[in-house]
Amino acid sequence: MDDQVMDYDQSEILTEYERAVEEIIDNFHRAAGRMIDDDWIKGMYGDMSARSRKEVIYKAKKIRAAHLAAAGKRARRELLFGYLHFQKERGADLTVTVVEKYAKEILGRGVDRRAVSEMFGATGRTAANKSNHWPGQFEKGLAAAQKQNEILVGRMEAIRVPLMKAADKDYNDFFRGRRH
């Protein structure tokens, strides 16, 4: 792999990530709005104390955080697959095993082997036809993929943080306005 780290276009991934973050925030606001609506609460939970209501909303915020983390993981996986496909088109010998090793290093976890096989598998290739991607190319490719990942994470933060601040401000204003 060569120094094409800056040539990989992340705009599609970032657009999808921003859409996912906005959807997660919107879903949370709708749910939170119901949670502080007395009629809805009585219908779902019966009479609730203010403390119980806050606990329910706290749990909803934890769920929102989990959904946001999942959206980030999906974006990082898409970046890795896209970037490695970009490199494969330029001649890198990337097998399913090599891609899984990249995923483990970059994402800190494995990925669905079927998805990797669909994108990087080669019909008829066996263990006897090992990739020539070792050892120097892997380290160079890993450094380039890590750089792409760092760029993406920074850009995702630049999207997520202002959206979350605005959403939390709106939510807090709404919550304060609904207190009795």
Secondary structure by P-SEA (a helix, b strand, c coil): cccccccccaaaaaaaaaaaaaaaaaaaaaaaaaaacaaaaaaccccccaaaaaaaaaaaaaaaaaaaaaaaaaaaaaaaaaaaaaaaaacccccaaaaaaaaaaaccccccaaaaaaccccccccccccccccaaaaaaaaaaaaaaaaaaaaaaaaacaaaaaaaaaaaaaaaaaacc
